[in-house]
Every structure is written in structure tokens, then in C-alpha cells.
Amino acid sequence: MNNLQQLFQLVQQGQARLTEIQTQLASKTVTASSGGGLVKVVADGQGRIREIKIDPSVVDPSDTEMLEDLLQAAVSEVQARARQLYEEEISRMAGGLAPFNLGGLFGGL
């Protein structure tokens, strides 16, 4: 029974740490650009887009497809960077659980 209580406490600590990590990630930012910096996207550590900057030279009403492609590339890259940041933080958290073999308990986060 003592082991079950320890496991329960460990899970509670993990949940508290996950909440803390999510709060921290919301305050961190990642940046990506495309077109040699003509389009820049900033997202928080949770992948939410916070800012988009577009160089006026790429705003051509006759070629919106190029601007769309640049935006898509920058957004995809910034979200990938946010996902990587999230995974690094989760890995650090899971590393603190090393004494216990919890398998894939945190794999779905």
C-alpha cells in the first residue's frame, strides 16, 4: 500500500509540474521567418501565434500566392519550434521521474 501512495504522490507532483511548465511555456517565445526574413512569425511556447510581421515589399496584390506560401512556411516552422520547446520541457520533467518506470505515462502529452 505504501508504494501505491508513493505513486499517487508522484503523479500529483507530475501534474503540478506539468501545469507549471505550461505556464512557463506561455511566457516564452519562439520565432521563425521565411523568404530571407521577409515574413516573421512569433509564437509562444505553446504554439499560439503572437505576432506576424510582413515586409511591405512582399505585399503584391497580383501575387498573393507568394505571400501565402511565405506565411505558411513561417507559421509551420514556428509551430515546429514551439513543439520542440514543449517536448524538451516535458523530457526534463520526465527525467525527474527516473527512479520509477512509468512507461509511456507522459507520452501522450
Buried (B, 14 or more C-beta within 10 A) or exposed (E): EEEEEEEEEBBEEBEEBBEEBBEEBEEBBBBBBBBEEBBBBBBBBBBEBEEBEBBEEBEEEEEEEEBEBBBEBBBEBBBEBBBEBBEEBBEEBBEEBEEEEBEEBBEEE
